[in-house]
Each structure stands twice: as structure tokens, then as C-alpha cells.
Amino acid sequence: MRVHVDQEKCCGSGQCVLAAPDVFDQRADDGIVLLLDPRPPAGIHAEVRDAAAFCPAGAITVEET
Ligand code: SF4
């Protein structure tokens, strides 16, 4: 799995951080998404897919590799 985020689309809602805190964080000053791990381990792939599904801005893309 490879994860991509589009900071231009992100509206800072934080849903991704709630779903997969090992993979996503938010910038302290404006809440825009930070990608902590673009190649997360298999054990948290379901969390990452949930994060992409919950993102209201469509800012997270999951590429299954
Ligand atoms: S869920 Fe989407 S809009 Fe919200 S912080 Fe994460 S990437 Fe940004």
C-alpha cells in the first residue's frame, strides 16, 4: 500500500488522524494533514482505508500495491 495526501484539498477536519493516528497527523498551526508513513504496515491497512473513506475533502488516495 502507498498513501498520498493532497494538502491543497485538505480542510483540516482531522478524521484521518482519528482513524489512523500512526499514518496521519495535522500541522499545529492550521490543522492541515501531515503524512507520517506513506508505506504503512499491513496491520493498519484497514485503518488507512477508513481514513480515506472518512475524509470529507477527498484528500487521501490509497494505492494498493
Ligand atoms: S480527513 Fe481529510 S480533510 Fe480532514 S485532516 Fe485528514 S486529509 Fe484533511
Residues whose N, C-alpha, C, O or C-beta is under 5 A from the ligand:
A	BS01	SF4	C10 C11 G12 S13 G14 Q15 C16 G31 V33 C55 P56 A57 A59
